[in-house]
Amino acid sequence: MSVRTVLACAGMVISASVLSACSDGGLGAFGGDGGGDANAPRIEPFLWADRPAYCAFLPSGTKFNPGDKSTWEFVFVTTPKPGLPVAASPAVMQIDGEQVILSRNLMAPGSDLQTWVYREDGSMLEVELKLEQPAAEVGGVTHGPQNATLRIRGPVKGPAMEVRGGCGL
C-alpha cells in the first residue's frame, strides 16, 4: 500500500469524525438560489465506506456516525489516484441511479477557488460545488468542514442541494 493511499485512508477516518460532529448543521444564510429545472438529472446519496476519499460531502442535516459505515452516504467524493496531485483527484457522484466519474474543469465559466466545476468525459454532464469559503486551490484542503451547494450545471441547470463536508480533513 503506498504512502499516498495510507494518508488518504487516514484522512477519510479523520474526515468521518469531523463530519459527525457537524453533520446536523444547515446552511443558514449561505446557499444557492435553489432554482433550476426540476427535470434536471438527480443527484443521489451513495454509500462510500471502503475506499479512500480526499473530499467528501453529504447532504446537510444527514445523520452521520463515523462508527457506523452504513451512514456513510455521500453525494460527492474525490478519489486519490496514483500519479495525480490529490487536489486533481476525480470526483464520484451518483446521478439518476448511475455512479459517474467527473474531472475538474478549470476552464468552465465561473470556476474559481470557491466554485468548483467537474465534468463527465465525453458527456454534457457538468456539476458545480460552491463552497461557503474558498479553498487555497481547486480541490484542495478546505481547512475544516464547511457548508456548500451542489448542483447539476449541464446539460440542464438543476436545483441547488445544500451539502456539508470538506477536503483533506
DSSP file with accessible surface (Angstrom, degrees, kcal/mol):
  #  RESIDUE AA STRUCTURE BP1 BP2  ACC     N-H-->O    O-->H-N    N-H-->O    O-->H-N    TCO  KAPPA ALPHA  PHI   PSI    X-CA   Y-CA   Z-CA
    1    1 A M              0   0  181      0, 0.0     2,-0.0     0, 0.0     0, 0.0   0.000 360.0 360.0 360.0 132.4    0.0    0.0    0.0
    2    2 A S     >  -     0   0   60      1,-0.1     4,-2.3     4,-0.0     5,-0.2  -0.309 360.0-115.6 -77.4 160.6    1.5    3.4   -1.0
    3    3 A V  H  > S+     0   0  112      1,-0.2     4,-2.9     2,-0.2     5,-0.2   0.903 117.2  56.3 -60.1 -39.9    2.1    6.2    1.5
    4    4 A R  H  > S+     0   0   82      1,-0.2     4,-2.4     2,-0.2    -1,-0.2   0.917 108.2  46.9 -60.4 -42.4   -0.5    8.3   -0.5
    5    5 A T  H  > S+     0   0   46      2,-0.2     4,-2.7     1,-0.2    -1,-0.2   0.918 112.0  50.2 -66.9 -42.2   -3.2    5.6   -0.1
    6    6 A V  H  X S+     0   0   73     -4,-2.3     4,-2.7     1,-0.2    -2,-0.2   0.936 112.5  47.3 -61.2 -44.9   -2.4    5.3    3.7
    7    7 A L  H  X S+     0   0  116     -4,-2.9     4,-2.7     1,-0.2    -2,-0.2   0.903 112.0  50.2 -62.4 -41.0   -2.7    9.1    4.0
    8    8 A A  H  X S+     0   0   10     -4,-2.4     4,-2.1    -5,-0.2    45,-0.5   0.917 111.6  47.8 -64.2 -41.8   -5.9    9.2    2.1
    9    9 A C  H  X S+     0   0   48     -4,-2.7     4,-2.0     2,-0.2    -2,-0.2   0.923 112.6  48.6 -64.8 -43.8   -7.4    6.4    4.2
   10   10 A A  H  X S+     0   0   47     -4,-2.7     4,-2.4     1,-0.2    -2,-0.2   0.915 110.5  52.1 -61.8 -41.8   -6.3    8.2    7.4
   11   11 A G  H  X S+     0   0   17     -4,-2.7     4,-3.2     1,-0.2    -1,-0.2   0.883 106.2  54.3 -60.9 -37.5   -7.8   11.4    6.0
   12   12 A M  H  X S+     0   0   11     -4,-2.1     4,-2.5     2,-0.2    -1,-0.2   0.921 109.2  47.3 -64.5 -42.1  -11.1    9.6    5.4
   13   13 A V  H  X S+     0   0   90     -4,-2.0     4,-2.1     2,-0.2    -2,-0.2   0.937 115.1  45.4 -65.8 -44.1  -11.3    8.4    9.0
   14   14 A I  H  X S+     0   0   93     -4,-2.4     4,-2.5     1,-0.2     5,-0.2   0.937 112.8  51.3 -64.4 -43.4  -10.5   11.9   10.3
   15   15 A S  H  X S+     0   0    4     -4,-3.2     4,-3.0   154,-0.6     5,-0.2   0.910 107.7  53.6 -58.4 -42.2  -13.0   13.4    7.9
   16   16 A A  H  X S+     0   0    4     -4,-2.5     4,-2.0     1,-0.2    -1,-0.2   0.924 109.5  47.7 -61.1 -42.1  -15.6   11.0    9.1
   17   17 A S  H  X S+     0   0   60     -4,-2.1     4,-1.2     2,-0.2    -1,-0.2   0.925 114.1  46.0 -65.1 -44.7  -15.0   12.0   12.7
   18   18 A V  H  X S+     0   0   47     -4,-2.5     4,-0.8     1,-0.2     3,-0.4   0.926 111.3  52.4 -65.4 -42.2  -15.2   15.7   11.9
   19   19 A L  H >X S+     0   0    1     -4,-3.0     4,-1.1     1,-0.2     3,-0.9   0.884 104.1  56.9 -63.3 -35.5  -18.3   15.3    9.7
   20   20 A S  H 3< S+     0   0   39     -4,-2.0     3,-0.3     1,-0.3    -1,-0.2   0.864 102.8  55.6 -65.0 -31.5  -20.1   13.5   12.5
   21   21 A A  H 3< S+     0   0   91     -4,-1.2    -1,-0.3    -3,-0.4    -2,-0.2   0.729 123.9  23.1 -71.4 -20.4  -19.6   16.5   14.8
   22   22 A C  H X< S+     0   0   24     -3,-0.9     3,-1.7    -4,-0.8    39,-0.2   0.271  84.6 110.1-130.9  14.3  -21.2   18.9   12.3
   23   23 A S  T 3< S+     0   0    3     -4,-1.1    38,-1.1    -3,-0.3    39,-0.2   0.657  76.0  60.1 -73.2 -11.2  -23.5   16.8   10.1
   24   24 A D  T 3  S+     0   0   95     -4,-0.2    -1,-0.3    37,-0.1     2,-0.1   0.511  82.5 109.5 -91.3  -1.1  -26.6   18.3   11.6
   25   25 A G    <   -     0   0   31     -3,-1.7    36,-0.6    37,-0.1     2,-0.2  -0.388  54.8-149.4 -77.2 150.3  -25.8   21.8   10.6
   26   26 A G        -     0   0   47     34,-0.1     4,-0.1    -2,-0.1   121,-0.1  -0.486  27.7-104.8-105.4-177.6  -27.7   23.7    7.9
   27   27 A L    >   -     0   0    5      1,-0.2     3,-2.2    -2,-0.2     2,-0.1   0.661  44.8-173.2 -84.4 -16.9  -26.5   26.4    5.5
   28   28 A G  T 3  S-     0   0   74      1,-0.3    -1,-0.2     0, 0.0    -3,-0.0  -0.366  72.6  -8.8  60.0-127.8  -28.2   29.2    7.3
   29   29 A A  T 3  S+     0   0  116     -2,-0.1    -1,-0.3     2,-0.0     2,-0.2   0.670 121.9  87.2 -77.6 -16.2  -27.9   32.3    5.2
   30   30 A F    <   +     0   0   38     -3,-2.2     2,-0.3    -4,-0.1   118,-0.1  -0.559  58.1  88.4 -83.4 150.9  -25.5   30.6    2.8
   31   31 A G        -     0   0   31     -2,-0.2     2,-0.1   116,-0.1   118,-0.1  -0.955  67.1 -76.0 155.7-172.8  -26.8   28.7   -0.2
   32   32 A G        -     0   0   43     -2,-0.3   130,-0.0   116,-0.1   118,-0.0  -0.370  51.8 -90.0-103.9-171.0  -27.8   29.0   -3.8
   33   33 A D        -     0   0  109     -2,-0.1     3,-0.1     1,-0.1    -1,-0.0   0.635  48.0-139.6 -77.7 -10.3  -30.9   30.3   -5.4
   34   34 A G        +     0   0   43      1,-0.2    -1,-0.1   124,-0.1   128,-0.0   0.339  63.6 120.1  72.2 -11.9  -32.4   26.8   -5.1
   35   35 A G        +     0   0   32    124,-0.2   125,-0.5   123,-0.1    -1,-0.2   0.215  24.2 111.6 -69.8-161.6  -33.9   27.3   -8.5
   36   36 A G  S    S-     0   0   44    123,-0.2     2,-0.5    -3,-0.1   122,-0.3  -0.408  74.2 -52.5 113.4 165.7  -33.2   25.2  -11.5
   37   37 A D    >   -     0   0   68    120,-3.2     3,-2.0    -2,-0.2   119,-0.1  -0.645  36.3-149.8 -80.4 120.9  -35.1   22.7  -13.6
   38   38 A A  T 3  S+     0   0   87     -2,-0.5    -1,-0.1     1,-0.3   120,-0.1   0.682  98.2  61.2 -63.4 -16.9  -36.9   20.0  -11.6
   39   39 A N  T 3  S+     0   0  147      2,-0.0    -1,-0.3     3,-0.0     3,-0.1   0.394  79.4 113.7 -91.2   3.3  -36.4   17.7  -14.6
   40   40 A A  S <  S-     0   0    7     -3,-2.0   117,-0.1   117,-0.2   118,-0.0  -0.284  87.5 -74.1 -66.1 159.1  -32.6   18.0  -14.5
   41   41 A P        -     0   0   29      0, 0.0     2,-0.4     0, 0.0   111,-0.2  -0.244  57.2-117.4 -53.2 145.4  -30.7   14.8  -13.6
   42   42 A R        -     0   0  153     -3,-0.1    54,-2.5   116,-0.1     2,-0.4  -0.750  12.0-139.4 -95.6 133.3  -31.0   14.0   -9.9
   43   43 A I  E     -A   95   0A  19     -2,-0.4    52,-0.2    52,-0.2    32,-0.0  -0.739  28.6-170.4 -84.8 130.4  -28.1   13.9   -7.5
   44   44 A E  E     -A   94   0A  36     50,-3.0    50,-0.6    -2,-0.4    30,-0.1  -0.948  24.2-109.8-126.9 145.3  -28.5   10.9   -5.2
   45   45 A P        -     0   0   61      0, 0.0     2,-0.3     0, 0.0    30,-0.2  -0.376  37.3-172.3 -66.3 150.3  -26.6    9.8   -2.0
   46   46 A F  E     -J   74   0B  10     28,-2.5    28,-2.1    26,-0.0     2,-0.4  -0.988  29.2-101.6-144.7 152.0  -24.5    6.7   -2.3
   47   47 A L  E     +J   73   0B  91     -2,-0.3     2,-0.3    26,-0.3    26,-0.2  -0.596  38.4 169.3 -76.5 127.0  -22.6    4.5    0.1
   48   48 A W        +     0   0    6     24,-2.4    -1,-0.0    -2,-0.4    -2,-0.0  -0.790  28.1 124.0-138.4  89.3  -18.8    5.2    0.2
   49   49 A A        +     0   0   13     -2,-0.3    -1,-0.1     3,-0.0    21,-0.0   0.633  66.0  45.8-124.3 -21.2  -17.3    3.4    3.1
   50   50 A D  S    S+     0   0  135     -3,-0.1    -2,-0.0     2,-0.1    -3,-0.0   0.257  98.8  68.4-116.8  11.7  -14.5    1.1    2.0
   51   51 A R  S    S-     0   0  115    -42,-0.0    -3,-0.0   -39,-0.0     0, 0.0  -0.957  86.3 -99.4-128.5 150.8  -12.5    3.2   -0.4
   52   52 A P        -     0   0   37      0, 0.0     2,-0.3     0, 0.0   -43,-0.1  -0.293  36.9-173.5 -67.5 152.6  -10.3    6.3    0.2
   53   53 A A        -     0   0    3    -45,-0.5    26,-0.2    26,-0.1     3,-0.1  -0.991  21.2-168.8-142.5 144.3  -11.6    9.7   -0.4
   54   54 A Y  S    S+     0   0   40     24,-2.6   114,-2.1     1,-0.3   115,-0.5   0.833  84.8  30.2 -97.3 -48.9   -9.9   13.1   -0.2
   55   55 A a  E    S+B  167   0A   0     23,-0.5    23,-1.9   112,-0.3    -1,-0.3  -0.897  71.1 178.6-107.5 143.2  -13.0   15.3   -0.4
   56   56 A A  E     +BC 166  77A   2    110,-2.4   110,-1.8    -2,-0.4     2,-0.4  -0.954   4.1 176.8-148.8 125.3  -16.4   14.1    1.0
   57   57 A F  E     -BC 165  76A   0     19,-2.6    18,-2.7    -2,-0.3    19,-1.5  -0.987   3.6-175.4-129.3 139.3  -19.7   15.9    1.1
   58   58 A L  E     -B  164   0A   2    106,-2.4   106,-2.5    -2,-0.4    16,-0.2  -0.881  42.7 -78.6-127.6 159.8  -23.0   14.7    2.4
   59   59 A P  E >   -B  163   0A  25      0, 0.0     3,-1.9     0, 0.0   104,-0.3  -0.323  58.5-100.1 -58.0 137.7  -26.5   16.3    2.3
   60   60 A S  T 3  S+     0   0   27    102,-2.2   -34,-0.1     1,-0.3   -36,-0.1  -0.311 109.0  25.4 -57.1 141.1  -26.9   18.9    5.1
   61   61 A G  T 3  S+     0   0   41    -38,-1.1    -1,-0.3   -36,-0.6     2,-0.2   0.363  85.9 145.0  84.8  -4.4  -28.7   17.5    8.1
   62   62 A T    <   -     0   0   37     -3,-1.9     2,-0.5   -39,-0.2    -1,-0.3  -0.444  55.2-120.1 -67.4 134.8  -27.8   13.9    7.3
   63   63 A K        -     0   0  147     -2,-0.2     2,-0.4    -3,-0.1    -1,-0.1  -0.669  38.5-176.1 -75.2 123.7  -27.2   11.8   10.4
   64   64 A F        -     0   0   14     -2,-0.5   -41,-0.2   -44,-0.2     8,-0.1  -0.992  14.9-177.0-130.2 128.2  -23.6   10.6   10.2
   65   65 A N    >   -     0   0   82      3,-0.4     3,-2.0    -2,-0.4     6,-0.3  -0.969  17.1-155.2-125.4 113.1  -21.9    8.2   12.6
   66   66 A P  T 3  S+     0   0   41      0, 0.0   -49,-0.1     0, 0.0    -1,-0.1   0.773  97.2  54.8 -60.9 -22.5  -18.2    7.5   11.9
   67   67 A G  T 3  S+     0   0   71      1,-0.2     2,-0.5   -51,-0.1   -50,-0.0   0.528 102.1  62.0 -86.5  -4.9  -18.6    4.2   13.8
   68   68 A D    X   -     0   0   65     -3,-2.0     3,-2.4     1,-0.1    -3,-0.4  -0.856  62.9-169.9-125.6  95.6  -21.4    3.0   11.5
   69   69 A K  G >  S+     0   0  106     -2,-0.5     3,-1.6     1,-0.3   -21,-0.2   0.688  81.0  74.9 -62.2 -16.3  -20.4    2.7    7.9
   70   70 A S  G 3  S+     0   0   74      1,-0.3    -1,-0.3   -23,-0.1   -21,-0.0   0.688  93.1  55.7 -69.5 -13.2  -24.0    2.3    6.8
   71   71 A T  G <  S+     0   0   31     -3,-2.4     2,-2.0    -6,-0.3    -1,-0.3   0.412  76.0 103.2 -95.5   3.0  -24.4    6.0    7.4
   72   72 A W    <   +     0   0   12     -3,-1.6   -24,-2.4    -4,-0.2     2,-0.8  -0.366  43.2 147.2 -85.1  61.2  -21.5    7.0    5.1
   73   73 A E  E     +J   47   0B  93     -2,-2.0   -26,-0.3   -26,-0.2     2,-0.2  -0.844  22.6 177.2-102.7 102.5  -23.9    8.1    2.3
   74   74 A F  E     -J   46   0B   3    -28,-2.1   -28,-2.5    -2,-0.8   -16,-0.3  -0.528  32.0-155.8-100.5 166.6  -22.2   10.9    0.4
   75   75 A V  S    S+     0   0    0    -18,-2.7    19,-0.3     1,-0.4     2,-0.3   0.514  85.3  24.7-115.2 -12.7  -23.3   12.9   -2.6
   76   76 A F  E     +C   57   0A   0    -19,-1.5   -19,-2.6    17,-0.1    -1,-0.4  -0.928  64.8 160.1-155.0 123.4  -19.8   14.0   -3.7
   77   77 A V  E     -CD  56  92A   0     15,-1.7    15,-3.2    -2,-0.3     2,-0.4  -0.977  25.4-143.7-136.9 152.8  -16.4   12.4   -3.1
   78   78 A T  E     - D   0  91A   3    -23,-1.9   -24,-2.6    -2,-0.3   -23,-0.5  -0.949  15.9-146.9-114.8 144.1  -13.0   12.7   -4.7
   79   79 A T        -     0   0   10     11,-2.4   -26,-0.1    -2,-0.4     2,-0.0  -0.938  15.0-124.1-116.0 123.0  -10.7    9.7   -5.0
   80   80 A P        -     0   0   21      0, 0.0     6,-0.1     0, 0.0     7,-0.0  -0.368  27.7-164.2 -63.2 140.2   -6.9    9.9   -4.9
   81   81 A K    >   -     0   0   94      3,-0.2     3,-1.9     4,-0.1     7,-0.1  -0.990  27.1-103.0-126.8 137.6   -5.2    8.4   -7.9
   82   82 A P  T 3  S+     0   0  116      0, 0.0     0, 0.0     0, 0.0     0, 0.0  -0.275 107.1  21.0 -57.4 137.6   -1.5    7.4   -8.2
   83   83 A G  T 3  S+     0   0   77      1,-0.2     0, 0.0     0, 0.0     0, 0.0   0.366 105.3  97.8  87.3  -7.9    0.4    9.9  -10.3
   84   84 A L  S <  S-     0   0   69     -3,-1.9    -3,-0.2     2,-0.0    -1,-0.2  -0.908  82.0-107.9-111.7 143.4   -2.1   12.8   -9.8
   85   85 A P    >   -     0   0   83      0, 0.0     3,-1.8     0, 0.0     4,-0.2  -0.404  34.8-118.1 -60.4 144.3   -1.9   15.6   -7.2
   86   86 A V  G >  S+     0   0   39      1,-0.3     3,-1.8     2,-0.2   -32,-0.1   0.887 114.6  58.7 -56.1 -37.4   -4.5   14.9   -4.6
   87   87 A A  G 3  S+     0   0    7      1,-0.3    -1,-0.3   -33,-0.1    53,-0.1   0.716 102.2  55.3 -66.3 -18.0   -6.3   18.2   -5.5
   88   88 A A  G <  S+     0   0   31     -3,-1.8    -1,-0.3    -7,-0.1    16,-0.3   0.303  79.3 136.2 -96.0   9.8   -6.7   16.9   -9.0
   89   89 A S    <   -     0   0    1     -3,-1.8    15,-0.1    50,-0.2    -3,-0.0  -0.256  61.0-108.1 -58.0 141.3   -8.5   13.7   -7.9
   90   90 A P        -     0   0   18      0, 0.0   -11,-2.4     0, 0.0     2,-0.3  -0.342  32.3-123.4 -67.9 152.9  -11.5   12.7  -10.0
   91   91 A A  E     -DE  78 102A   0     11,-2.7    11,-2.9   -13,-0.2     2,-0.4  -0.714  16.6-152.6 -96.5 149.7  -15.0   13.1   -8.3
   92   92 A V  E     +DE  77 101A   2    -15,-3.2   -15,-1.7    -2,-0.3     2,-0.3  -0.983  22.9 160.5-122.1 133.3  -17.5   10.4   -7.9
   93   93 A M  E     - E   0 100A   0      7,-2.0     7,-3.2    -2,-0.4     2,-0.6  -0.951  37.4-125.0-142.6 162.4  -21.2   11.0   -7.7
   94   94 A Q  E     +AE  44  99A  46    -50,-0.6   -50,-3.0   -19,-0.3     2,-0.4  -0.970  33.0 177.4-110.9 119.2  -24.5    9.1   -8.2
   95   95 A I  E >   -AE  43  98A  11      3,-2.8     3,-1.7    -2,-0.6   -52,-0.2  -0.990  67.0 -16.1-128.6 123.3  -26.7   10.7  -10.7
   96   96 A D  T 3  S-     0   0   94    -54,-2.5    -1,-0.1    -2,-0.4   -53,-0.1   0.885 129.6 -50.6  49.4  44.9  -30.1    9.3  -11.8
   97   97 A G  T 3  S+     0   0   50    -55,-0.3     2,-0.4     1,-0.2    -1,-0.3   0.491 119.2 103.6  80.4   3.7  -29.1    5.9  -10.3
   98   98 A E  E <   -E   95   0A 126     -3,-1.7    -3,-2.8     2,-0.0     2,-0.4  -0.964  69.4-128.7-124.6 131.4  -25.8    5.7  -12.0
   99   99 A Q  E     -E   94   0A  79     -2,-0.4     2,-0.3    -5,-0.2    -5,-0.2  -0.633  33.5-169.6 -76.3 129.9  -22.3    6.2  -10.5
  100  100 A V  E     -E   93   0A   7     -7,-3.2    -7,-2.0    -2,-0.4     2,-0.5  -0.906  19.0-139.5-123.9 150.5  -20.4    8.7  -12.6
  101  101 A I  E     -E   92   0A  91     -2,-0.3    20,-0.4    -9,-0.2     2,-0.3  -0.931  24.2-169.6-108.2 130.5  -16.7    9.8  -12.6
  102  102 A L  E     -E   91   0A   0    -11,-2.9   -11,-2.7    -2,-0.5     2,-0.3  -0.914  10.6-148.7-124.1 148.5  -16.1   13.5  -13.2
  103  103 A S  E     -F  119   0A  44     16,-2.8    16,-3.0    -2,-0.3   -14,-0.1  -0.853  33.9 -94.7-112.5 150.2  -12.9   15.5  -13.8
  104  104 A R  E     -F  118   0A  69     -2,-0.3     2,-0.5   -16,-0.3    14,-0.3  -0.320  28.7-156.7 -60.9 142.9  -12.2   19.1  -12.8
  105  105 A N    >   +     0   0   36     12,-3.2     3,-1.2     1,-0.1    12,-0.2  -0.812  17.3 172.8-122.9  86.3  -13.0   21.7  -15.4
  106  106 A L  T 3  S+     0   0   90     -2,-0.5    -1,-0.1     1,-0.2     5,-0.1   0.688  77.3  57.1 -68.2 -18.6  -10.8   24.7  -14.5
  107  107 A M  T 3  S+     0   0  169     -3,-0.1    -1,-0.2    10,-0.1     3,-0.1   0.458  77.8 118.3 -93.1  -1.4  -11.8   26.5  -17.7
  108  108 A A  S X  S-     0   0    8     -3,-1.2     3,-2.1     9,-0.1     9,-0.1  -0.356  79.6 -94.3 -65.6 142.5  -15.6   26.4  -17.1
  109  109 A P  T 3  S+     0   0  105      0, 0.0    -1,-0.1     0, 0.0     3,-0.1  -0.337 112.0  15.7 -56.0 133.1  -17.3   29.8  -16.8
  110  110 A G  T 3  S+     0   0   54      1,-0.3     2,-0.3    -3,-0.1     5,-0.2   0.369  88.7 142.6  84.6  -5.7  -17.5   30.8  -13.1
  111  111 A S    <   +     0   0   26     -3,-2.1    -1,-0.3    -6,-0.1     2,-0.2  -0.522  20.7 127.4 -72.7 128.1  -14.9   28.2  -12.0
  112  112 A D  S    S-     0   0   81      3,-2.7     5,-0.1    -2,-0.3    25,-0.0  -0.833  74.8 -62.1-156.6-161.1  -12.7   29.6   -9.2
  113  113 A L  S    S+     0   0   77     -2,-0.2    22,-2.2     1,-0.2    26,-0.1   0.654 134.4  36.2 -74.2 -13.7  -11.4   28.7   -5.7
  114  114 A Q  S    S+     0   0   54     20,-0.2    17,-2.9     1,-0.2     2,-0.6   0.704 116.5  52.3-106.7 -29.1  -15.0   28.9   -4.3
  115  115 A T  E    S- G   0 130A  11     15,-0.2    -3,-2.7    -5,-0.2     2,-0.5  -0.931  70.8-168.6-114.6 107.9  -16.9   27.4   -7.3
  116  116 A W  E     - G   0 129A   0     13,-3.2    13,-2.9    -2,-0.6     2,-0.5  -0.836   3.1-161.1 -99.2 132.9  -15.5   24.1   -8.4
  117  117 A V  E     - G   0 128A   1     -2,-0.5   -12,-3.2    11,-0.2     2,-0.3  -0.949   7.8-175.6-118.5 132.3  -16.8   22.7  -11.7
  118  118 A Y  E     -FG 104 127A   1      9,-2.6     9,-3.0    -2,-0.5     2,-0.4  -0.937   4.4-164.0-125.0 149.2  -16.5   19.0  -12.7
  119  119 A R  E     -FG 103 126A  84    -16,-3.0   -16,-2.8    -2,-0.3     2,-0.4  -0.988  22.3-121.9-137.5 142.4  -17.4   17.3  -16.0
  120  120 A E    >   -     0   0   49      5,-2.2     3,-1.5    -2,-0.4   -18,-0.2  -0.708  41.7-110.9 -80.5 127.6  -18.0   13.8  -17.1
  121  121 A D  T 3  S+     0   0  130    -20,-0.4     3,-0.1    -2,-0.4   -20,-0.1  -0.330  99.0  10.4 -59.1 136.4  -15.7   13.0  -20.0
  122  122 A G  T 3  S+     0   0   94      1,-0.2     2,-0.3     2,-0.0    -1,-0.3   0.690 116.9  88.2  70.9  20.1  -17.5   12.5  -23.3
  123  123 A S  S <  S-     0   0   41     -3,-1.5    -1,-0.2     2,-0.2    -3,-0.0  -0.922  79.9-125.2-142.7 166.0  -20.7   13.9  -21.9
  124  124 A M  S    S+     0   0  122     -2,-0.3     2,-0.3    -3,-0.1    -3,-0.1   0.477  71.2 123.2 -89.0  -3.4  -22.6   17.2  -21.4
  125  125 A L        +     0   0   12     -5,-0.1    -5,-2.2    30,-0.1     2,-0.4  -0.444  35.1 171.0 -67.8 122.3  -22.9   16.4  -17.7
  126  126 A E  E     -GH 119 154A  26     28,-2.1    27,-3.5    -2,-0.3    28,-1.7  -0.998  13.0-163.7-136.1 137.3  -21.4   19.2  -15.6
  127  127 A V  E     -GH 118 152A   0     -9,-3.0    -9,-2.6    -2,-0.4     2,-0.4  -0.931   5.0-152.9-124.7 144.9  -21.6   19.6  -11.8
  128  128 A E  E     -GH 117 151A  29     23,-2.8    23,-2.1    -2,-0.3     2,-0.5  -0.974   5.7-170.1-121.8 128.0  -20.9   22.6   -9.6
  129  129 A L  E     -GH 116 150A   0    -13,-2.9   -13,-3.2    -2,-0.4     2,-0.7  -0.979  10.9-167.3-112.2 115.3  -19.8   22.5   -6.0
  130  130 A K  E     -GH 115 149A  81     19,-2.9    19,-2.0    -2,-0.5   -15,-0.2  -0.914   9.1-151.6-110.8 112.2  -19.9   26.0   -4.5
  131  131 A L  E     - H   0 148A   0    -17,-2.9    17,-0.2    -2,-0.7    16,-0.0  -0.458  18.5-133.0 -80.0 152.2  -18.1   26.3   -1.1
  132  132 A E  S    S+     0   0   61     15,-2.3    -1,-0.1     1,-0.2    16,-0.1   0.908 100.2  28.0 -68.0 -40.7  -19.1   28.8    1.6
  133  133 A Q  S    S-     0   0  116     14,-0.3    -1,-0.2   -19,-0.1    -2,-0.0  -0.974  95.3-112.3-121.7 134.8  -15.4   29.7    2.0
  134  134 A P        -     0   0   71      0, 0.0   -20,-0.2     0, 0.0     2,-0.2  -0.263  27.6-131.9 -64.7 151.3  -12.9   29.5   -0.9
  135  135 A A        -     0   0    6    -22,-2.2     7,-0.1     1,-0.1     3,-0.1  -0.532  23.7-110.1 -93.7 167.2  -10.1   26.9   -0.7
  136  136 A A  S    S+     0   0   80      5,-0.8     2,-0.3     1,-0.2     6,-0.1   0.803 102.9   6.9 -68.9 -28.6   -6.4   27.7   -1.4
  137  137 A E  S >  S-     0   0  107      4,-0.3     3,-2.5   -24,-0.1    -1,-0.2  -0.986  95.9 -85.4-149.3 153.9   -6.7   25.6   -4.6
  138  138 A V  T 3  S+     0   0   16     -2,-0.3     3,-0.1     1,-0.3   -25,-0.1  -0.423 119.4   8.3 -62.6 125.4   -9.5   23.9   -6.5
  139  139 A G  T 3  S+     0   0    1      1,-0.2    -1,-0.3    -2,-0.2   -50,-0.2   0.501 109.8 124.6  81.4   4.4  -10.0   20.5   -5.0
  140  140 A G  S <  S-     0   0    0     -3,-2.5    -1,-0.2     1,-0.2    27,-0.1  -0.165  70.9 -50.3 -91.9-176.1   -7.6   21.4   -2.2
  141  141 A V        -     0   0   53      1,-0.1    -5,-0.8    -3,-0.1    -4,-0.3  -0.232  39.9-159.9 -55.0 134.8   -7.7   21.4    1.6
  142  142 A T        -     0   0   11     25,-1.9    -1,-0.1    -7,-0.1    26,-0.1   0.407  32.2-125.4 -99.0  -0.2  -10.8   23.2    2.9
  143  143 A H  S    S-     0   0  152     24,-0.4    25,-0.1    25,-0.1    26,-0.1   0.935  78.3 -13.7  56.0  52.2   -9.4   23.8    6.4
  144  144 A G  S    S-     0   0   24     23,-0.3    23,-0.3     2,-0.1    21,-0.1  -0.272 100.8 -53.4 111.3 163.4  -12.3   22.2    8.2
  145  145 A P        +     0   0   36      0, 0.0     2,-0.3     0, 0.0    21,-0.2  -0.381  60.9 175.8 -69.8 151.4  -15.8   21.2    7.2
  146  146 A Q  E     - I   0 165A  12     19,-2.9    19,-2.0    -2,-0.0     2,-0.2  -0.978  31.9 -96.7-151.7 165.4  -18.0   23.7    5.6
  147  147 A N  E     + I   0 164A  17     -2,-0.3   -15,-2.3    17,-0.2   -14,-0.3  -0.504  46.3 159.4 -80.0 153.5  -21.3   24.4    4.0
  148  148 A A  E     -HI 131 163A   0     15,-2.1    15,-2.6   -17,-0.2     2,-0.4  -0.949  34.4-120.6-158.9 170.9  -21.7   24.3    0.2
  149  149 A T  E     -HI 130 162A   1    -19,-2.0   -19,-2.9    -2,-0.3     2,-0.4  -0.957  20.4-162.6-120.8 148.2  -24.2   23.8   -2.5
  150  150 A L  E     +HI 129 161A   0     11,-2.3    11,-2.7    -2,-0.4     2,-0.3  -0.992  19.8 156.5-128.8 133.6  -24.1   21.1   -5.1
  151  151 A R  E     -H  128   0A  11    -23,-2.1   -23,-2.8    -2,-0.4     2,-0.4  -0.996  45.1-105.0-153.9 158.0  -26.0   21.2   -8.4
  152  152 A I  E     -H  127   0A   2      7,-0.4     6,-2.7    -2,-0.3   -25,-0.3  -0.707  29.6-177.1 -78.8 130.8  -26.1   19.9  -11.9
  153  153 A R  E     +     0   0A  54    -27,-3.5   -26,-0.2    -2,-0.4     4,-0.2   0.661  50.0  75.9-100.2 -27.5  -25.0   22.7  -14.3
  154  154 A G  E    S+H  126   0A   9    -28,-1.7   -28,-2.1     2,-0.2    -1,-0.4  -0.990  92.4   4.0-157.5 150.9  -25.5   20.9  -17.6
  155  155 A P  S    S+     0   0   82      0, 0.0     2,-0.4     0, 0.0    -1,-0.1  -0.975 141.5   3.0 -76.9 -17.1  -27.0   19.7  -19.8
  156  156 A V  S    S-     0   0   57    -30,-0.1     2,-0.4  -119,-0.1    -2,-0.2  -0.992  83.4-111.2-130.2 137.4  -29.8   21.4  -17.8
  157  157 A K        -     0   0  100     -2,-0.4  -120,-3.2    -4,-0.2    -4,-0.2  -0.531  39.4-160.0 -70.0 123.6  -29.3   23.5  -14.6
  158  158 A G        -     0   0    1     -6,-2.7  -120,-0.1    -2,-0.4  -124,-0.1  -0.477  27.9 -78.7 -98.4 172.3  -30.7   21.6  -11.6
  159  159 A P        -     0   0   66      0, 0.0    -7,-0.4     0, 0.0     2,-0.2  -0.342  52.7-102.6 -67.9 150.8  -31.8   22.8   -8.2
  160  160 A A        -     0   0   23   -125,-0.5     2,-0.5    -9,-0.1    -9,-0.2  -0.545  30.3-152.4 -75.4 138.2  -29.1   23.5   -5.6
  161  161 A M  E     - I   0 150A  49    -11,-2.7   -11,-2.3    -2,-0.2     2,-0.4  -0.948  15.6-128.2-110.5 130.2  -28.6   20.9   -2.9
  162  162 A E  E     + I   0 149A  99     -2,-0.5  -102,-2.2   -13,-0.2     2,-0.3  -0.663  38.1 173.1 -78.4 128.2  -27.3   22.0    0.5
  163  163 A V  E     -BI  59 148A   0    -15,-2.6   -15,-2.1    -2,-0.4     2,-0.3  -0.859  22.0-152.5-132.5 166.7  -24.3   19.9    1.5
  164  164 A R  E     +BI  58 147A  39   -106,-2.5  -106,-2.4    -2,-0.3     2,-0.3  -0.998  43.6  85.1-141.9 136.5  -21.7   19.8    4.2
  165  165 A G  E     -BI  57 146A   0    -19,-2.0   -19,-2.9    -2,-0.3     2,-0.3  -0.978  43.4-142.6 168.8-154.7  -18.1   18.4    4.1
  166  166 A G  E     -B   56   0A   0   -110,-1.8  -110,-2.4    -2,-0.3     2,-0.4  -0.983  18.4 -96.5 179.4-176.3  -14.6   19.2    3.2
  167  167 A a  E    S+B   55   0A   0     -2,-0.3   -25,-1.9   -23,-0.3   -24,-0.4  -0.973  92.8   5.3-128.5 138.2  -11.3   18.1    1.7
  168  168 A G              0   0   31   -114,-2.1    -1,-0.1    -2,-0.4  -113,-0.1   0.770 360.0 360.0  66.1  28.2   -8.2   16.9    3.4
  169  169 A L              0   0   26   -115,-0.5  -154,-0.6    -3,-0.1  -155,-0.2  -0.432 360.0 360.0 -76.1 360.0   -9.8   16.9    6.9
